[in-house]
Amino acid sequence: MSVKVSTLDNGITVVTDSMPHLGTASLGIWSGAGARDEREDEHGISHLLEHMAFKGTRRRSARRIAEEIEQVGGDINAATSVEQTSYNVRVLGEDVTLGLDILSDILTEPAFAPEELEREKNVIVQEIGSVLDTPDDLVFDLFQEQAYAGQAIGRSILGTPQTVRGFGRDPLAAYMARTYRGPDMVVAAAGAVDHDSFLEEASARLKSISPEAKPKLPQARYEGGVRLEARDLEQVHVLIGLEGCAYTNDDVHALQVLSGVLGGGMSSRLFQDVREERGLCYSIYAFHWSFADTGLFGVYAGTDTGDVGELSDAVVDQLLRVGEDVTETEVARARAQMKVGLLAALESSGARAEQLARQILGFGRVIPVEEIVAKVDAVDVGAVQRVARALVGRGKPTLTALGPKAGLDPAARAVERLAAK
């Protein structure tokens, strides 16, 4: 097996996947801390911290970070999610040590220079404004906020203009010290990389990270409910959802197959029924988001004000029916789509490194692709029927609708049928 795993003295996991046919390597440092780790007065600080990663360290200016990476033809990036934050580079195999040095420098010696901090806060405020002006993005933020009302897991990752503008250097440093801890971090690399030398470099550069685990998070509470927001828009954006399951739950693969059956492609039920046969929308799809202890299953579409009622009824009809009449052909097609997506991702060194890191953070081990494929193949009609019935049987939907006022109530009336189950 090409994957090798080691643990540093401070609890950081180092994992590599050697791909000898590649001349480049993708590497990164993943922290098992994200927006969900924020206290109420820290809303948006995880994302701001990620932005500040490239704005200078005690050894390097922001410009020097960019120049050092680009002088060797590499690129550098970062991302914040609800439960994780990642910092990544892609470089030639001969420059892996440089890439790791820059990433380690960013996480162990950040400068948080006041002038850079003020500039980046302004950039994020502009980003928040962009989301507010993009209804098909905003409706997802409102959906999660409604599903997990009053909890960090339900708050937007970006924060608000008020919270972001209020952060100074000390809150950033305190948040980082509290959440970026060795047992909750993974250093991963895939491609042209040698495990032993990579391990040695990581050990030397990350030894200052605390060996204590970060504070445990409270259990998520799915709340559900309806949120309707009138906006002067051309369309109504509708998101209908139900409580899903955690990524460690045995039903997660069945729920993913179910999402494929309902809205996973052009042959899916919702695409054929709502778009192809009725012409009610341009785009419609289903999804299942999994977190450490909860999950969300949902269907999104945007449609004209006059078509909201028919579209919403069609979505609810399919949610209520699929647990009774799903076919083996539909399940097999959804399984095949999942497997192709999984195996295609493994052709990319970046996707491989990310998958390794996420598996270790979420499951504490690397999961062989054969094991994942076997679990997907094990999902049969009975499993999909069972999870579909359980999904609607809880009778606690989440609805968010954003658009002209006349189109909001029809969506709410349609969803009442789910609540009555």
C-alpha positions in Angstrom: 0.0 0.0 0.0 1.4 3.4 -1.0 -0.2 5.2 2.0 1.9 5.6 5.1 0.9 7.1 8.4 2.9 8.4 11.4 2.2 10.4 14.5 4.4 13.2 15.9 5.1 13.6 19.6 2.6 16.3 19.9 -0.2 14.2 18.3 -0.1 15.6 14.8 -0.8 12.9 12.2 1.5 12.8 9.1 0.1 10.8 6.2 1.5 10.5 2.7 0.5 8.7 -0.5 3.4 8.2 -2.9 2.5 8.4 -6.6 5.8 7.7 -8.4 4.4 8.5 -11.9 3.8 12.2 -10.8 6.4 14.9 -10.9 4.4 17.2 -8.6 3.1 16.9 -5.0 0.1 18.3 -3.2 0.5 18.9 0.5 -1.4 20.6 3.2 -2.1 21.0 6.9 -5.6 20.4 8.0 -7.0 21.6 11.3 -10.1 19.9 12.7 -11.4 23.3 13.7 -13.8 25.4 11.7 -16.7 27.7 12.1 -18.4 25.3 14.5 -15.6 25.9 17.0 -16.4 29.6 17.3 -17.9 31.1 20.4 -20.8 33.6 19.9 -18.4 36.6 19.9 -16.1 34.8 17.4 -18.5 34.5 14.5 -16.4 34.5 11.4 -13.0 34.3 13.1 -12.1 30.9 11.6 -12.5 32.3 8.0 -10.6 35.5 8.9 -7.8 33.4 10.3 -7.6 31.4 7.1 -7.4 34.7 5.1 -4.6 36.0 7.3 -2.6 32.9 6.6 -1.0 34.5 3.6 -0.6 37.9 5.0 2.8 37.5 6.6 4.8 35.7 9.3 7.7 36.7 11.5 10.0 35.5 8.7 8.1 36.3 5.6 6.0 39.2 4.3 2.8 38.5 2.4 4.6 39.3 -0.8 7.5 37.0 0.0 5.1 34.1 0.6 3.5 34.6 -2.8 6.9 35.1 -4.5 8.6 32.0 -3.0 5.8 29.7 -4.0 5.4 31.2 -7.5 9.1 31.3 -8.2 9.1 27.5 -8.2 5.8 27.3 -10.2 3.6 26.3 -7.3 0.3 27.6 -6.0 -1.0 28.1 -2.5 -4.6 28.1 -1.2 -6.7 27.6 1.9 -10.3 26.9 2.8 -12.6 27.1 5.8 -15.6 24.8 6.4 -18.0 24.2 9.2 -15.7 21.7 11.0 -12.3 22.0 9.3 -9.8 24.5 7.9 -7.1 23.6 5.4 -3.9 25.2 4.1 -2.5 23.7 0.9 0.3 24.0 -1.7 1.1 22.2 -5.0 4.7 22.2 -6.0 7.3 20.1 -7.9 8.5 17.1 -6.0 11.9 18.7 -5.4 10.2 21.7 -3.7 8.1 19.8 -1.1 10.4 20.9 1.7 9.8 24.6 0.7 6.1 24.1 0.5 6.0 22.5 3.9 8.2 25.2 5.4 5.9 28.0 4.2 2.8 26.2 5.5 4.4 25.5 8.8 5.6 29.1 9.1 2.1 30.3 8.5 0.7 28.2 11.3 3.4 28.6 13.9 4.6 32.2 13.4 1.7 34.3 12.0 2.4 38.1 12.2 -1.2 39.3 12.2 0.1 42.7 11.2 -2.5 45.4 12.0 -2.4 47.0 8.5 -2.8 43.6 6.8 -5.6 42.6 9.2 -7.6 45.8 8.5 -7.2 45.2 4.7 -8.3 41.6 4.9 -11.3 42.4 7.1 -12.4 44.8 4.4 -12.0 42.1 1.8 -14.2 39.7 3.8 -16.8 42.3 4.3 -16.9 42.6 0.5 -17.2 38.8 0.3 -20.1 38.9 2.7 -21.8 41.5 0.5 -21.3 39.3 -2.5 -23.1 36.4 -0.9 -26.0 38.7 0.2 -26.3 39.7 -3.5 -26.2 36.1 -4.7 -29.5 34.5 -3.6 -28.7 31.0 -4.7 -25.8 31.1 -2.2 -27.6 33.0 0.5 -30.5 30.6 0.6 -28.1 27.8 1.7 -26.8 29.9 4.6 -30.3 30.7 5.7 -31.2 27.0 5.4 -28.4 25.8 7.7 -29.2 28.7 10.1 -32.8 27.6 10.3 -32.0 23.9 10.7 -29.6 24.6 13.6 -31.0 27.8 15.1 -29.0 29.4 17.8 -25.9 27.2 17.4 -22.4 27.7 15.9 -23.0 24.9 13.4 -25.9 27.0 12.0 -24.1 30.3 11.6 -22.6 31.4 8.3 -18.9 30.7 7.9 -18.1 34.3 6.8 -19.5 36.0 9.8 -21.2 39.4 9.7 -19.6 42.8 8.8 -20.0 43.8 12.5 -18.3 40.7 13.9 -15.5 40.7 11.3 -14.7 44.3 11.7 -14.4 43.9 15.5 -11.6 41.3 15.5 -8.1 42.4 16.4 -4.8 40.5 16.7 -5.4 39.1 20.2 -8.7 37.3 19.5 -7.1 35.7 16.4 -4.2 34.5 18.4 -6.4 33.2 21.2 -8.7 31.3 18.9 -5.8 29.7 17.1 -4.1 28.7 20.4 -7.4 27.2 21.6 -8.3 25.2 18.5 -5.2 24.4 16.4 -4.0 21.5 18.6 -1.8 18.5 17.6 -4.3 15.7 18.2 -6.7 17.6 15.9 -4.4 18.3 13.0 -3.2 16.3 10.0 -0.3 17.0 7.6 -1.0 15.2 4.3 0.8 14.9 1.0 0.3 12.9 -2.2 2.3 12.6 -5.4 6.1 12.9 -5.6 6.8 12.7 -1.9 8.9 10.4 0.3 7.3 9.6 3.6 10.4 9.4 5.8 11.9 12.7 4.7 8.5 14.4 4.8 7.9 13.1 8.3 11.3 14.4 9.5 10.6 17.9 8.0 7.2 18.1 9.6 8.5 17.0 13.0 11.1 19.7 12.9 8.8 22.5 11.8 5.6 21.8 13.8 7.0 20.9 17.2 5.7 24.1 18.8 2.0 23.0 18.3 0.3 22.1 21.5 -0.1 18.4 22.3 -3.4 18.9 24.1 -6.7 18.3 22.2 -9.0 21.2 21.5 -12.2 21.6 23.6 -15.0 19.3 22.8 -18.0 20.7 20.9 -21.6 20.5 22.2 -23.9 18.0 20.4 -25.7 19.6 17.5 -29.5 20.0 17.8 -31.5 19.8 14.6 -34.4 22.3 14.9 -36.0 22.6 11.5 -38.7 25.1 10.7 -39.7 27.6 8.1 -37.9 30.8 7.1 -39.4 33.0 4.3 -37.6 36.1 3.2 -39.2 38.5 0.7 -36.7 39.9 -1.8 -37.0 41.9 -5.0 -35.7 39.1 -7.2 -36.6 37.5 -10.6 -37.0 34.1 -9.1 -37.9 32.4 -5.8 -35.1 30.2 -4.5 -36.5 27.2 -2.6 -34.6 24.8 -0.3 -36.6 21.9 1.3 -34.7 19.7 3.7 -34.9 17.1 6.5 -32.5 15.8 9.1 -29.8 13.5 7.7 -27.1 11.7 9.6 -23.4 12.0 10.6 -20.7 10.8 8.4 -19.9 8.0 10.8 -23.5 6.7 10.7 -24.0 3.4 8.9 -26.8 5.0 6.8 -24.6 7.7 5.2 -24.0 5.8 2.0 -27.7 4.9 1.6 -28.6 8.6 2.0 -26.0 9.6 -0.6 -27.5 7.1 -3.0 -31.0 8.4 -2.2 -29.8 12.0 -3.0 -28.5 10.6 -6.3 -31.8 8.9 -7.1 -33.8 12.1 -6.4 -31.6 14.8 -7.8 -28.1 13.6 -8.7 -28.0 14.1 -12.4 -30.0 14.5 -15.7 -31.6 11.1 -15.3 -32.7 11.7 -11.7 -36.3 11.8 -10.7 -36.5 15.5 -9.9 -34.6 16.6 -13.0 -36.8 14.5 -15.3 -40.1 15.4 -13.5 -39.6 19.0 -12.6 -37.4 20.3 -15.4 -37.7 18.0 -18.4 -41.5 17.1 -18.2 -42.9 20.3 -16.5 -40.3 22.9 -17.4 -40.5 24.5 -14.0 -36.9 25.4 -13.4 -33.4 25.4 -15.0 -31.6 23.7 -12.1 -32.7 21.3 -9.4 -30.7 18.9 -7.3 -30.6 17.0 -4.1 -27.7 16.7 -1.6 -26.8 15.2 1.7 -24.3 17.1 4.0 -22.7 15.1 6.8 -21.1 16.5 9.9 -19.5 14.8 12.9 -22.8 14.2 14.8 -25.6 15.3 12.4 -26.5 15.8 8.8 -28.8 17.6 6.4 -30.7 16.2 3.4 -32.1 18.8 1.0 -33.4 19.7 -2.4 -32.7 23.1 -4.0 -34.4 24.8 -7.0 -35.0 28.3 -8.3 -38.3 29.0 -10.2 -40.7 31.8 -11.2 -43.1 33.1 -8.6 -46.1 31.5 -10.3 -44.5 28.1 -10.4 -43.4 27.8 -6.8 -46.4 25.9 -5.6 -46.3 23.3 -8.3 -42.5 22.9 -8.0 -42.6 22.5 -4.2 -45.5 20.0 -4.4 -43.5 18.0 -6.9 -40.5 17.9 -4.6 -42.6 16.9 -1.6 -44.4 14.2 -3.7 -41.1 12.7 -4.7 -39.8 12.8 -1.1 -42.9 11.0 0.1 -43.0 8.5 -2.8 -39.4 7.4 -3.2 -39.4 5.3 -0.1 -42.2 3.2 -1.6 -41.4 2.9 -5.3 -37.6 3.4 -5.8 -36.3 0.8 -8.3 -33.2 -1.3 -8.6 -32.4 0.5 -11.8 -32.4 3.9 -10.1 -30.3 2.6 -7.2 -27.7 1.0 -9.5 -27.4 4.2 -11.5 -26.9 6.3 -8.4 -24.3 3.8 -7.0 -22.4 3.9 -10.3 -22.4 7.7 -10.2 -21.0 7.7 -6.7 -18.2 5.2 -7.5 -17.1 7.1 -10.6 -16.9 10.3 -8.6 -14.9 8.6 -5.9 -12.5 6.9 -8.2 -12.0 9.9 -10.5 -11.1 12.0 -7.5 -8.3 9.6 -6.7 -6.6 10.5 -10.0 -5.7 13.9 -8.5 -2.9 14.3 -6.0 -4.8 17.2 -4.4 -7.9 15.2 -3.9 -6.0 12.3 -2.5 -4.2 14.4 0.1 -7.5 16.0 1.1 -9.3 12.6 1.3 -6.5 11.2 3.5 -6.7 14.2 5.9 -10.5 14.2 6.1 -10.6 10.5 6.8 -8.1 10.7 9.6 -9.8 13.7 11.2 -13.3 12.1 10.9 -12.6 8.4 11.4 -9.1 8.3 13.0 -7.8 6.1 10.2 -7.3 5.9 6.4 -10.1 4.1 4.8 -9.1 1.9 1.8 -11.0 2.8 -1.4 -12.0 -0.8 -1.7 -13.8 -0.6 1.6 -15.7 2.5 0.5 -16.7 1.0 -2.8 -17.9 -2.2 -1.0 -20.2 -0.1 1.3 -21.6 1.8 -1.7 -22.2 -1.6 -3.5 -24.0 -2.9 -0.4 -26.7 -0.2 -0.7 -29.7 -2.0 -2.2 -33.3 -1.0 -2.8 -34.3 -2.0 0.8 -31.7 0.3 2.3 -32.8 3.3 0.2 -36.4 2.6 1.0 -35.6 2.4 4.7 -33.6 5.7 4.9 -36.2 7.5 2.7 -39.0 6.5 5.0 -37.0 7.4 8.1 -36.2 10.8 6.5 -39.8 11.9 6.0 -41.0 10.0 9.1 -39.4 12.4 11.4 -41.9 15.0 10.3 -39.7 18.0 11.0 -38.7 19.6 7.7 -36.6 22.7 7.1 -37.7 25.2 4.5 -36.0 28.4 3.3 -37.5 30.4 0.5 -36.1 33.7 -0.8 -37.7 35.9 -3.4 -40.9 37.8 -4.3 -43.4 37.7 -1.5 -46.2 36.2 -3.6 -44.1 33.0 -4.2 -43.2 32.3 -0.5 -46.5 31.0 1.0 -47.0 28.3 -1.7 -43.7 26.7 -0.7 -44.7 26.7 2.9 -48.0 25.1 2.2 -46.4 22.3 0.2 -43.9 21.6 3.0 -46.7 21.3 5.6 -47.4 17.8 4.1 -43.9 16.7 5.3 -44.4 18.2 8.7 -47.7 16.2 9.0 -45.9 12.8 8.5 
